[in-house]
Amino acid sequence: KFAMVAPDVQIEDGKGTILISSEEGETEANNHRKLSDFGIRNGTRLQADDFLQDYTLLINVLHSEDLEKDVEFEVVGDAPERIGPKPSEPTSRNISNGSDDGAQPSTSTGNQQ
């Protein structure tokens, strides 16, 4: 729903409880668990960061009995304006011959014997 590529999601509980990690396998054991298993209830706040897209969402979990049949959750609020990978940063220095060490060709004119 949030179009995140590599999210890290944690509970804003002061403990830093991580629900989803972008590190492969780190939170795989959480996949079968319910939110209530983590103490997430009405009013809980989650923070979702996607470093690859450079955006963060704060998610307020609100319980509702008014969802349509077979609807597990509903997203309400402002959607992120820009979704997609971060644009690559322009390089500000010129690189010649694959080297960026600043070496320049010799211009000395010494006496040759």
HUHULIN-V614068 format. One record per pair of residues at least 6 apart in sequence whose C-alpha atoms are under 6 Angstrom apart, sorted by the first residue. I is the first residue (numbers start at 1). J is the second residue. D is the distance in whole Angstrom. If there is no record, write none. Layout:
i=I j=J d=D
i=I j=J d=D
This chain:
i=6 j=22 d=5
i=6 j=50 d=6
i=7 j=22 d=5
i=7 j=49 d=5
i=7 j=50 d=5
i=8 j=20 d=5
i=8 j=21 d=5
i=8 j=22 d=5
i=8 j=48 d=6
i=8 j=49 d=5
i=9 j=18 d=6
i=9 j=19 d=5
i=9 j=20 d=5
i=9 j=47 d=6
i=9 j=48 d=4
i=10 j=17 d=5
i=10 j=18 d=4
i=10 j=19 d=5
i=10 j=46 d=6
i=10 j=47 d=5
i=11 j=17 d=5
i=11 j=46 d=5
i=12 j=45 d=6
i=12 j=46 d=6
i=20 j=27 d=6
i=21 j=27 d=6
i=42 j=61 d=6
i=42 j=62 d=5
i=42 j=63 d=5
i=43 j=61 d=5
i=43 j=62 d=6
i=44 j=60 d=6
i=44 j=61 d=5
i=45 j=59 d=6
i=45 j=60 d=5
i=46 j=58 d=6
i=46 j=59 d=5
i=47 j=57 d=6
i=47 j=58 d=5
i=48 j=56 d=6
i=48 j=57 d=5
i=49 j=56 d=4
i=52 j=85 d=6
i=53 j=84 d=6
i=53 j=85 d=5
i=53 j=86 d=5
